Amino acid sequence: MIVIGVDPGSVKTGYGIVRCEGGLFSLVACGVIRLNSRQSIPERIKVIYDELEELIFENRPARLALETAYVNRNAQSALKLGQVRGAVVALAMNSGLALREYAPREVKQMLTGRGGASKEQVAYMARHFLGIGEPVRPYDITDALGIALCDLLREGAGGSVRRKKAISPPGDNWSEFVKANPGLVL
């Protein structure tokens, strides 16, 4: 099963493509689509659509997982984000992909066990699940990877899920795990 996760933005859109095979996660591709803020919103949306369409064509994911819109105090930013999200939804439908949407708190809860986790914690857990040693920046990328991983964990990827280089808490007791592994806590 291959899933593409998208963290939409009108200046930077992160993407992460994750495969789950035999219950093991692996990174297929990830990156960020950087947009020129001097371009009009329609021009930026076209760039996002075209680049994601190419990634979908090359990698053949079964699903597209997208972060849901959140309420923003800046109405103009919220409208721009809504337009970008609409284009990504249209792309998923035009590409024949199943579409799943996840709230940021849901992604954080799934990956870290805490809905209020920081971006650093999400980034760490995304790297952990995928067996990536070095930090990945910007957070738009790790957010997108987290969205794809959330989808695979939530929707099921077939069989039980194992992490590369798995580190699991003994008996699912997180307080004991944190005490025993202080270097892993951000």
C-alpha positions as CSV (number, residue, x, y, z in Angstrom):
1,M,0.0,0.0,0.0
2,I,1.3,3.4,-1.0
3,V,-0.1,6.7,0.4
4,I,0.8,10.3,-0.5
5,G,0.4,12.7,2.4
6,V,-0.1,16.4,1.6
7,D,0.4,19.4,4.0
8,P,-1.1,22.1,1.9
9,G,0.1,25.7,1.8
10,S,0.0,28.7,-0.5
11,V,3.7,29.3,-0.2
12,K,5.0,25.8,0.7
13,T,3.2,22.5,0.2
14,G,4.8,19.5,1.8
15,Y,4.4,16.0,0.5
16,G,5.4,12.6,1.7
17,I,4.9,9.3,0.0
18,V,5.0,6.2,2.3
19,R,4.8,2.5,1.5
20,C,3.6,-0.1,3.9
21,E,4.5,-3.6,2.8
22,G,4.3,-6.6,5.1
23,G,3.6,-4.2,8.0
24,L,6.9,-2.4,7.5
25,F,6.9,1.3,6.6
26,S,9.4,2.8,4.1
27,L,9.9,6.2,2.6
28,V,9.2,6.4,-1.1
29,A,9.7,10.2,-1.6
30,C,9.3,13.4,0.2
31,G,9.8,17.1,-0.4
32,V,8.3,20.5,-0.5
33,I,6.8,22.5,-3.4
34,R,8.1,26.0,-2.9
35,L,6.0,28.7,-4.6
36,N,6.9,32.2,-5.6
37,S,4.8,34.5,-3.4
38,R,4.8,37.1,-6.2
39,Q,2.7,34.7,-8.4
40,S,-1.0,34.9,-8.3
41,I,-2.9,32.3,-6.3
42,P,-4.2,30.6,-9.5
43,E,-0.6,30.3,-10.8
44,R,0.6,28.8,-7.5
45,I,-2.3,26.4,-7.5
46,K,-1.4,25.2,-11.0
47,V,2.2,24.6,-9.9
48,I,1.0,22.5,-6.9
49,Y,-1.5,20.6,-9.0
50,D,1.0,19.8,-11.7
51,E,3.8,18.8,-9.4
52,L,1.6,16.6,-7.3
53,E,0.0,15.1,-10.4
54,E,3.5,14.1,-11.6
55,L,4.3,12.5,-8.3
56,I,1.1,10.5,-8.4
57,F,1.8,9.4,-11.9
58,E,5.4,8.3,-11.0
59,N,4.5,6.6,-7.7
60,R,1.0,5.3,-8.1
61,P,-0.3,5.7,-4.6
62,A,-3.7,4.1,-3.7
63,R,-4.7,7.0,-1.4
64,L,-4.1,10.7,-0.8
65,A,-4.2,11.8,2.8
66,L,-4.7,15.5,3.4
67,E,-4.6,17.8,6.4
68,T,-8.0,19.3,7.1
69,A,-8.5,23.1,7.1
70,Y,-8.1,24.8,10.4
71,V,-9.6,28.1,11.4
72,N,-7.2,31.0,11.0
73,R,-7.5,34.5,12.3
74,N,-6.4,35.8,9.0
75,A,-9.3,35.4,6.6
76,Q,-7.2,35.9,3.4
77,S,-4.8,33.2,4.5
78,A,-7.7,30.8,5.2
79,L,-9.2,31.5,1.8
80,K,-5.9,30.9,0.0
81,L,-5.4,27.6,2.0
82,G,-9.0,26.6,1.1
83,Q,-8.3,27.1,-2.6
84,V,-5.1,25.0,-2.4
85,R,-7.0,22.3,-0.5
86,G,-9.7,22.4,-3.2
87,A,-7.2,21.9,-5.9
88,V,-5.6,18.9,-4.1
89,V,-9.1,17.3,-3.5
90,A,-9.8,17.8,-7.3
91,L,-6.5,16.2,-8.1
92,A,-7.2,13.2,-5.9
93,M,-10.6,12.7,-7.5
94,N,-9.3,13.2,-11.1
95,S,-6.5,10.7,-10.4
96,G,-9.0,8.1,-9.1
97,L,-7.4,8.1,-5.6
98,A,-9.3,7.4,-2.4
99,L,-9.1,10.6,-0.3
100,R,-8.8,10.7,3.5
101,E,-8.7,13.9,5.6
102,Y,-7.2,14.2,9.0
103,A,-7.2,17.0,11.6
104,P,-3.7,18.1,12.8
105,R,-4.6,16.9,16.3
106,E,-5.6,13.5,15.0
107,V,-2.2,13.1,13.2
108,K,-0.4,14.2,16.3
109,Q,-2.4,11.8,18.5
110,M,-1.8,8.9,16.1
111,L,2.0,9.4,15.9
112,T,2.9,10.6,19.3
113,G,0.0,9.6,21.6
114,R,-0.7,13.3,22.3
115,G,-3.0,15.6,20.3
116,G,-1.1,18.6,21.4
117,A,2.4,17.4,20.4
118,S,4.9,19.8,18.9
119,K,6.1,19.8,15.3
120,E,9.4,18.5,16.6
121,Q,7.8,15.5,18.2
122,V,5.8,14.7,15.1
123,A,9.0,15.1,13.0
124,Y,10.9,12.7,15.4
125,M,8.1,10.1,15.3
126,A,7.8,10.3,11.5
127,R,11.6,9.7,11.2
128,H,11.3,6.9,13.8
129,F,8.5,5.1,11.9
130,L,10.4,5.4,8.6
131,G,13.9,4.5,10.0
132,I,15.3,7.9,8.9
133,G,18.4,8.8,10.9
134,E,19.0,12.5,10.2
135,P,16.5,15.4,10.7
136,V,14.2,16.3,7.8
137,R,13.4,19.9,7.2
138,P,11.3,21.9,6.7
139,Y,8.4,20.7,9.0
140,D,6.1,20.9,6.0
141,I,7.7,17.6,4.9
142,T,7.5,15.8,8.2
143,D,3.9,17.0,8.6
144,A,3.1,15.4,5.2
145,L,4.9,12.2,6.2
146,G,3.0,12.2,9.5
147,I,-0.3,12.6,7.6
148,A,0.6,9.6,5.3
149,L,1.6,7.5,8.3
150,C,-1.6,8.5,10.2
151,D,-3.6,7.3,7.2
152,L,-1.8,4.0,7.0
153,L,-2.1,3.4,10.8
154,R,-5.8,4.5,10.9
155,E,-7.1,2.8,7.7
156,G,-4.9,-0.3,8.1
157,A,-2.2,-1.3,5.7
158,G,-2.7,-5.0,5.9
159,G,-1.4,-7.1,8.8
160,S,0.2,-5.8,11.9
161,V,2.3,-2.7,11.5
162,R,6.0,-2.8,12.4
163,R,8.3,0.1,12.6
164,K,11.8,0.1,11.2
165,K,14.2,-0.1,14.2
166,A,11.2,-0.3,16.4
167,I,11.3,1.1,19.9
168,S,8.2,0.4,21.8
169,P,7.1,1.1,25.4
170,P,7.1,-2.0,27.6
171,G,3.4,-3.0,28.1
172,D,2.3,0.3,26.5
173,N,3.3,2.1,29.7
174,W,4.5,5.5,28.4
175,S,5.6,6.9,31.7
176,E,8.0,3.9,32.2
177,F,9.2,4.2,28.7
178,V,10.0,7.9,29.1
179,K,11.9,7.2,32.4
180,A,13.9,4.4,30.7
181,N,14.6,6.4,27.5
182,P,15.1,10.1,28.5
183,G,17.2,10.7,25.4
184,L,14.2,10.1,23.2
185,V,12.0,12.7,24.8
186,L,11.8,16.1,23.1
